[in-house]
Amino acid sequence: MTRLLPTLLALVVWLALWGDISVINVVSGIVVVAILAVLFRPTPRRHTLHPLALVRLLAVFVWRLLSSSATVVLAVLAPTPARLRSGVVGVGLSHPSPLVATIVADAISLTPGTLTLEARYADENEDETVETTPPVLYIHVLGLSDPAAIRDDVQRLERLVVSAVTPKNEDRA
């Protein structure tokens, strides 16, 4: 039933675009919708989206964006050796999901003062490793004082992402 609804909707849109319900329009619509259905087969979802957790993740991201912007402004307007100290920190993620790793890496890169340089898997020569081994993110940080605090912060962010976009094999009840 879930695949039938988009198909019927596409047929209705086709007929609405032609503005006339005739045999030729219905037949051509069925042919076009069938071709589209073959070309754009839905892939099974590997993650479940939790809207409330997503709102919480977005709120945390906005807060991180504001607070890190203030940190960068301070580093520019009143530079000190501690504020200008930078470094690269490797943070091992705990989930092998490429989507979770992408969201975490993007959230880090979109935050001023930090940049995800690389997501490295244990052995990038094997295709199966990406699906089974969590990556290590290498993050450049401005104002680096405590690498352990950065690791804890990224792991908290990863937990928020996993609670918002849960891999199917870990779906919560």
C-alpha positions as CSV (number, residue, x, y, z in Angstrom):
1,M,0.0,0.0,0.0
2,T,2.9,2.4,0.8
3,R,4.2,2.0,-2.8
4,L,0.8,2.4,-4.4
5,L,0.1,5.8,-2.9
6,P,3.0,7.6,-4.5
7,T,2.3,5.8,-7.8
8,L,-1.4,7.0,-7.8
9,L,-0.3,10.5,-6.8
10,A,2.1,10.6,-9.8
11,L,-0.7,9.5,-12.1
12,V,-3.0,12.2,-10.7
13,V,-0.3,14.8,-11.2
14,W,0.2,13.6,-14.8
15,L,-3.5,13.9,-15.5
16,A,-3.7,17.3,-13.8
17,L,-0.8,18.6,-15.9
18,W,-2.7,17.5,-19.1
19,G,-5.9,19.1,-17.8
20,D,-8.1,16.4,-19.4
21,I,-9.0,12.9,-18.5
22,S,-9.0,10.9,-21.7
23,V,-8.1,7.3,-22.5
24,I,-4.8,8.4,-24.1
25,N,-3.8,10.6,-21.2
26,V,-4.6,7.8,-18.7
27,V,-2.7,5.2,-20.7
28,S,0.3,7.5,-21.3
29,G,0.2,8.4,-17.6
30,I,0.3,4.7,-16.6
31,V,3.3,4.1,-19.0
32,V,5.2,7.2,-17.6
33,V,4.5,6.2,-14.0
34,A,5.6,2.6,-14.6
35,I,8.8,3.8,-16.2
36,L,9.4,6.2,-13.3
37,A,8.7,3.4,-10.8
38,V,11.3,1.1,-12.5
39,L,13.9,3.9,-12.7
40,F,13.4,5.2,-9.2
41,R,12.9,2.1,-7.0
42,P,12.8,2.9,-3.3
43,T,15.7,1.6,-1.4
44,P,15.0,0.1,2.0
45,R,15.6,2.5,4.9
46,R,18.5,1.7,7.2
47,H,17.6,4.4,9.7
48,T,14.6,5.5,11.7
49,L,13.9,9.3,12.1
50,H,12.7,10.4,15.6
51,P,11.3,13.9,15.2
52,L,11.5,15.0,18.9
53,A,15.1,13.9,19.1
54,L,15.8,15.6,15.8
55,V,14.4,18.9,17.3
56,R,16.7,18.4,20.3
57,L,19.7,17.8,18.0
58,L,18.9,20.9,16.0
59,A,18.6,23.0,19.3
60,V,22.0,21.7,20.5
61,F,23.5,22.5,17.1
62,V,22.2,26.0,17.1
63,W,23.6,26.5,20.7
64,R,27.0,25.1,19.6
65,L,26.9,27.4,16.6
66,L,26.3,30.5,18.7
67,S,28.7,29.7,21.5
68,S,31.5,28.7,19.0
69,S,30.9,31.9,17.0
70,A,31.5,33.9,20.2
71,T,34.7,31.9,20.8
72,V,36.0,32.7,17.3
73,V,35.1,36.4,17.7
74,L,37.1,36.5,21.0
75,A,40.0,34.8,19.3
76,V,40.0,37.4,16.5
77,L,39.3,40.5,18.7
78,A,41.5,39.6,21.7
79,P,44.0,36.9,20.6
80,T,45.9,35.1,23.3
81,P,48.1,32.1,22.9
82,A,45.5,29.9,24.5
83,R,42.7,31.1,22.2
84,L,44.9,30.7,19.1
85,R,46.3,27.3,20.0
86,S,45.0,24.8,17.5
87,G,45.5,21.1,16.9
88,V,44.0,18.0,15.3
89,V,42.2,15.5,17.5
90,G,41.2,12.0,16.5
91,V,37.8,10.9,17.8
92,G,36.7,7.4,17.4
93,L,32.9,7.1,16.8
94,S,31.0,4.2,18.3
95,H,28.5,3.6,15.4
96,P,29.5,2.2,12.0
97,S,26.6,3.9,10.2
98,P,28.0,6.1,7.4
99,L,24.9,8.4,7.8
100,V,25.6,9.0,11.5
101,A,29.3,9.7,10.7
102,T,28.3,12.1,8.0
103,I,25.9,14.0,10.1
104,V,28.4,14.3,13.0
105,A,31.2,15.3,10.7
106,D,29.0,18.0,9.0
107,A,27.8,19.3,12.3
108,I,31.4,19.7,13.4
109,S,32.5,21.4,10.2
110,L,29.6,23.8,10.2
111,T,30.5,25.0,13.7
112,P,33.0,27.9,13.6
113,G,36.4,27.1,15.0
114,T,36.3,23.4,14.1
115,L,36.7,21.4,10.9
116,T,36.5,17.7,10.2
117,L,39.5,16.9,8.1
118,E,39.0,13.2,7.5
119,A,36.9,10.3,8.4
120,R,39.1,7.2,8.3
121,Y,37.9,3.6,8.5
122,A,40.1,0.8,9.8
123,D,40.9,-0.5,6.3
124,E,39.6,1.5,3.4
125,N,40.6,-1.2,0.9
126,E,37.6,-3.4,1.9
127,D,34.1,-2.2,1.0
128,E,32.5,-4.1,3.8
129,T,34.5,-2.3,6.5
130,V,32.6,0.9,6.0
131,E,29.4,-0.9,7.1
132,T,30.8,-2.7,10.1
133,T,33.6,-0.6,11.6
134,P,33.1,2.8,13.1
135,P,35.3,5.6,11.7
136,V,37.7,7.8,13.4
137,L,37.1,11.5,12.7
138,Y,40.1,13.8,12.6
139,I,39.0,17.3,13.7
140,H,41.0,20.5,13.6
141,V,40.1,22.7,16.6
142,L,40.8,26.3,17.2
143,G,41.4,27.1,20.9
144,L,42.4,23.6,21.7
145,S,43.1,23.2,25.4
146,D,41.9,19.7,26.3
147,P,41.7,16.9,23.7
148,A,39.7,14.7,26.0
149,A,37.0,17.4,26.4
150,I,36.8,17.6,22.6
151,R,36.4,13.8,22.3
152,D,33.7,13.8,25.0
153,D,31.9,16.6,23.2
154,V,32.0,14.8,19.8
155,Q,30.8,11.6,21.5
156,R,27.9,13.5,23.1
157,L,27.0,14.9,19.6
158,E,27.2,11.4,18.2
159,R,24.7,10.1,20.8
160,L,22.4,13.0,19.9
161,V,22.6,12.1,16.2
162,V,22.0,8.4,16.9
163,S,18.9,9.3,19.1
164,A,17.6,11.4,16.2
165,V,18.5,9.1,13.3
166,T,18.7,5.6,14.7
167,P,20.2,2.7,12.7
168,K,17.5,0.0,12.1
169,N,19.5,-2.7,13.9
170,E,19.6,-0.5,17.0
171,D,16.0,0.9,16.8
172,R,14.7,1.8,20.2
173,A,11.3,0.4,21.3
